[in-house]
Amino acid sequence: MKRLQYEVVVRDLLTSHGSSILGSLSGGRKIGRPLAVQLAIVGSRVADLFFELGRTGLLHIEVQSTNHRYMAYRMVVYGVLGARKYRKSHLVQVVLYIGKRRMTMPRRLDLGEIQGGYRLVDIREFEAADLLATGNPADFVLAMLASGGAEKLRDIVSRASKLDGVERERVLAQLTVLAGLRGVAEQLKIEFEEVGVRVNIEENVLLRDIRDAGFASGLAEGEARGEARGEARGEARGEARGEARGEVKGKAQLLIRQLNRKFGELPKWAQLRLAKAGSGQIERWGDALLTASTLEGVIGRR
């Protein structure tokens, strides 16, 4: 599984399914509604998560499955742009690290008169047993990534298998995706068999979408390569505008096919919204498609 697929699943668990971890990341502050993450800047920039913190506060969370050497620069840029966009005077920033290797990213940026700091939180600071005790299905999934998760895998699968309907399917699919982050895919398969769980790629919409070549994997690799090239060479790519427009069209067509397959024929309002979307928005919707259970969960309400 590609790194961005891991991050997509965890972002969804924090927002759509209300993991208890979110309260810890906010420092105990009451969290309001999630906010749009598209930021206006030269080139398209999309932050991971924004939440309101009361009338004046803004919580910004980035989910990382790898150690990003320029994370501090990204946090400063996204934080300033987010605070400006939503006109907030108090900013709380957190990087939630879900990777397997030791976390080595810097905690702040110091450029003399320009400085910025944020919290770095390794998900292994949370105990798997504590997350399981919440009874929240989102926490069942994240427990696998937390401290002691591998040892609690049987308990995690047992609890997940007792959920109902769509929620059960979603949690089992998310466990299957995230198992690669901890190298427990084979152990997870054994635990599935022990409780009589069968996760079939062809029958599970989430896993089928993740498997699809040219979309989820392609977008993840493309974003990673583009980010690296942008850092190394800058973003002066005017000569590639025609190619970029064609790429956007291709991504949109593929997204429409997958939406049709998952939710049936798209209503007119959804077709119009897709036709007007830019590359960054299409990629964001593609990420959301991996875990959303409704069309509105992917592209928003009518």
KATA-V654511 format. One line per field, one symbol per residue. ss: DSSP state (a for helix, b for strand, c for the rest). A space follows every 10 residues. Layout:
# KATA-V654511
ss = ???
This chain:
# KATA-V654511
ss = ccaaaaaaaa aaaaaccccc aaaaaccccc cccbbccbbc ccccbbccbb bbbcccbbbb bbbbcccccc aaaaaaaaaa aaaaaacccb bbbbbbbccc cccccccbbb bccbbbbcbb bbaaacbaaa aaacccaaaa aaacccbccc ccaaaaaaaa acccaaaaaa aaaaaaaaaa aaccaaaaaa aaaacccccc ccccaaaaaa accccaaaaa aaaaaaaaaa aaaccccaaa aaaaaaaaaa aaaaaaaaaa aaaccccaaa aaaaaaccaa aaaaaaaaac cccccaaaac cc
